[in-house]
Amino acid sequence: MTKARRTRPTIRDVAAEAGVSVSSVSRTLNGGIYTSAELHARIMRAVKRLGFEPDQAAQALRSRASNTIGCMVADFSNPHYTGMVSAAEEEFQRAGFLLMLAATKHEEAREAAFLSAVRRRQMDGLLLFAGDNSHKDFMKGLATLDLPCVTVDREVPDSVPVRVDHRGGALEATRYLIGLGHRRIALLTGSAAVLPSSERLAGYRQAHQEAKIEVDPGLIRPHMQGANTAFSSVCQLLQMTKSPTAIISLGTSMLAEVLEAITSNGLRYPQDVSIVCSGDTDLARHATPAISALSWDMNEVGRTAARLLLERIRDSDKPGSSAPVFLPTRLILRHSCAAPATRGRK
C-alpha cells in the first residue's frame, strides 16, 4: 500500500504557529531589517517546529509585500508638506522602504485613484497628511485596506495620530493680540472639514471666551487651500464699518493675498492692522517688516510619523496605541503687531 504523501508546511502554517501575520513571516525570512528580535525569534521557532523551508518565504514576500509606503498629501507645493515628507522619506529609506507620494488637491477622484494604487501595489503601510474628512467614500475605502496607518493632523479610525498643537498655537496667538488691546481679530484659515483648521478655530474661540470678548462670526473666514479668495475676503473685512484691527492668517499663499489686500486698501501693518501667520514661511521671515508667526518643527513631525509607522509595520501583530502624539508650536514675535490704532479706523 502506498503511503500518503506528507503535505509540506506553508508560510501560512508558520504564521499561524507563531501567531503573526504572513507578511511578518515573509519579512523575517527574507532578512527584513526592520523586524524586532522577539518577533524574529518567535517566527524562527515556528519554522523549526514545522520543518518549513525558508526559500519559499522569499517567493511569498515578493508576492505579498512590496517594501513600499503610500503617502498622501493635499498639495505638495505647500512648504509645510515639503519639510515633513522629506524627513519621513529619509526614515523610510534607512529602513529599506520606498515612499510613493500622491497629491490629491482635496479632490475625491484623486483620493480614489490613490487607494486603487495602494491595493494594486500591495503597499505595506500608509502615511496620510491633513485632508478633508467629509469625503465619506474615501474613508470607507480606507477602512477596507487593513494596513498599518499613521496620520498627521487627520482623524482616521484605527490609525496612529500625530498632531501639531494647532489649537494651543491659535490660543497663544489670539491671547497675545488681545493682550495688545485688540478686540476685533479676524481669523483666516482653511476648510472646517480639515482638522488643523477646526483646531485653530477652537483655540481662537477659547482665547476670546477667557477674555470675555464676544466673537463676531463675520470675522471668521474659512478658505480652501489654493482657492485664491483670501484677497477679496480681506478687502471685505477691511471695508467693514467695524473693521478688524488684527488678522491671524495661514502662512502660505494666503499670507501673500492678505498683504496685497492691506496695501490695496491704502493701509500698513502694524500701524493700521496687526498680522500673525500660522506657519513660519520664507515670506513671513523676509517681509518688511517681518511677520510674527506660529512655528513648529516640520522635520520632527515627519520623522515622528515615519518612525511610528515603521514600528506599526514591524509589530503588526501587536495591538498598538492610538493615543495622539502631540508636537508643540511656538509663537515667534517679530514686528508685524502693535496696539490697535486709535485714529483713522472705520
Secondary structure, 3 states (H helix, E strand, C coil): CCCCCCCCCCHHHHHHHHCCCHHHHHHHHCCCCCCCHHHHHHHHHHHHHHCCCCHHHHHHHHHHCCCEEEEEECCCCCHHHHHHHHHHHHHHHHCCCEEEEEECCCCHHHHHHHHHHHHHHCCCEEEECCCECCCHHHHHHHHCCCCCEEEECCCCCCCEEEEECHHHHHHHHHHHHHHCCCCCEEEEECCCCEHHHHHHHHHHHHHHHHCCCCCCHHHEEECCCCCCCHHHHHHHHHCCCCCCCEEEEECCHHHHHHHHHHHHCCCCCCCCCEEEEECCCHHHHHCCCCCEEEECCHHHHHHHHHHHHHHHHHCCCCCCCCCCEEECCEEECCCCCCCCCCCCCC
